[in-house]
Amino acid sequence: MAKRVTTKLSSTKPAASKPTAPPLLSTPAAPARAATVPASPPVLAKPAAPVPPALPAPAPAALAASKRTVTFSIVAPAAHAVSLAGTFTNWDRAPIQLEKEKDGVWKKTLALAPGTYEYRLLVDGQWQDDPQCDRRVPNPFGTQNCLRMVA
């Protein structure tokens, strides 16, 4: 039969610590004195401008009434595809497709709000000027954009 061996572990308690007082400040607080200079009034921020009441959104009929119909067209009987891009489409990568008529004229009528718009025609993948437009502005690509004024 095997002997049991038991070991007694001694426990050591840490030395009891005495509670300590918070450290003293190096300089004693100065006694309160009466103010010799009168306190200045607080600086107030300027009042904000009144906010006008929000206007109601215009009715869809009012929006449609403020837009004008504008027709874009180009004579290109041999073209396979003609599209239109401009500031009114945010120069979208999918420009507006014009429709080919029997006489070879490509047309599209849009409803645009009054303003000045820049645009270009894309004929069979090549940018072209609108031959009917007499107003142009330079663009950053070394060519010109056509201008359409809508009143």
C-alpha positions in Angstrom: 0.0 0.0 0.0 1.3 3.4 -1.0 1.8 6.1 1.5 0.0 9.3 1.2 2.1 12.3 1.1 0.5 15.6 2.1 2.1 18.9 1.9 1.0 21.8 3.9 1.1 25.1 2.1 1.9 28.1 4.1 0.0 31.2 3.3 1.5 34.5 3.6 -0.7 37.5 4.0 0.5 40.8 2.7 1.3 43.2 5.4 -1.7 45.3 6.4 -1.5 48.7 4.9 -2.6 51.8 6.7 -5.0 54.1 5.0 -3.3 57.1 3.6 -4.6 60.6 3.4 -4.6 62.4 0.1 -1.5 64.3 -0.6 -1.4 67.9 0.6 -1.2 70.7 -1.9 2.1 72.4 -2.1 0.5 75.9 -1.9 -2.3 76.7 0.4 -5.5 78.2 -1.1 -5.6 82.0 -1.1 -8.3 83.6 1.0 -11.2 85.0 -1.0 -11.0 88.7 -1.7 -13.6 91.1 -2.9 -13.3 92.0 -6.6 -12.0 95.4 -7.2 -13.0 95.5 -10.9 -16.6 95.1 -11.8 -17.4 92.0 -13.8 -18.2 92.7 -17.5 -21.5 91.5 -18.8 -21.3 88.2 -20.8 -20.8 88.5 -24.5 -23.9 87.4 -26.3 -23.8 85.9 -29.8 -25.6 87.7 -32.6 -29.1 86.3 -33.1 -29.4 84.2 -36.2 -31.3 85.5 -39.1 -34.9 84.2 -39.1 -35.4 81.1 -41.1 -38.1 81.5 -43.7 -40.8 78.9 -43.7 -40.3 76.1 -46.1 -42.1 76.4 -49.4 -44.3 73.5 -50.4 -42.9 71.5 -53.3 -44.4 72.5 -56.6 -47.1 70.2 -57.9 -46.1 67.9 -60.8 -48.3 70.0 -63.1 -46.5 73.1 -62.2 -43.1 71.5 -62.9 -44.4 70.3 -66.3 -45.7 73.8 -67.0 -42.3 75.4 -66.4 -40.5 73.1 -68.9 -40.4 73.8 -72.6 -40.3 71.3 -75.4 -37.0 71.3 -77.3 -36.3 69.3 -80.4 -32.8 68.1 -81.3 -32.2 66.9 -84.8 -29.4 66.1 -87.3 -29.5 64.9 -90.9 -27.4 61.7 -91.1 -29.1 59.2 -93.5 -26.1 56.8 -93.5 -25.8 56.7 -89.6 -26.7 53.6 -87.7 -27.0 55.3 -84.3 -27.3 58.9 -83.1 -27.4 59.9 -79.5 -27.4 63.1 -77.5 -25.5 64.0 -74.3 -25.2 67.2 -72.4 -25.5 69.1 -69.2 -29.2 68.2 -69.1 -28.2 64.5 -68.9 -25.1 65.2 -66.7 -23.1 63.9 -69.6 -24.4 60.5 -68.9 -22.6 57.4 -70.2 -25.9 56.3 -71.7 -26.9 59.3 -73.7 -30.4 59.9 -75.1 -31.0 58.0 -78.3 -32.4 59.9 -81.2 -35.0 58.3 -83.5 -34.4 57.9 -87.2 -37.1 59.1 -89.6 -37.7 57.9 -93.1 -36.0 60.9 -94.7 -32.7 60.3 -92.8 -33.3 62.9 -90.1 -32.6 61.8 -86.5 -34.8 63.6 -83.9 -35.6 63.7 -80.2 -37.9 66.1 -78.4 -37.2 66.7 -74.7 -38.9 68.7 -71.9 -36.3 71.1 -70.5 -36.5 73.8 -67.8 -35.5 77.3 -68.9 -31.8 77.8 -68.9 -28.6 77.4 -71.0 -27.4 73.9 -71.9 -24.3 72.5 -73.4 -24.5 69.4 -75.5 -22.9 67.2 -78.2 -24.2 64.6 -80.7 -22.7 61.1 -80.9 -23.0 59.8 -84.4 -21.9 56.1 -84.8 -19.6 56.5 -81.8 -18.0 59.8 -82.9 -18.7 63.1 -81.3 -20.0 65.7 -83.7 -21.3 69.3 -83.5 -24.9 70.1 -84.2 -24.7 71.8 -87.7 -27.8 73.7 -86.9 -26.3 75.3 -83.7 -24.5 78.6 -84.1 -23.5 79.1 -80.5 -20.6 77.1 -79.1 -18.2 77.1 -76.1 -14.8 75.5 -75.7 -14.7 72.2 -73.8 -11.7 70.6 -71.9 -11.1 68.2 -74.7 -10.0 70.7 -77.3 -13.3 70.8 -79.2 -16.5 72.7 -78.6 -19.8 72.0 -77.0 -23.0 73.3 -78.6 -25.2 75.7 -76.6 -29.0 75.5 -76.5 -30.9 78.4 -74.8 -34.3 77.5 -73.4 -36.5 80.4 -72.5 
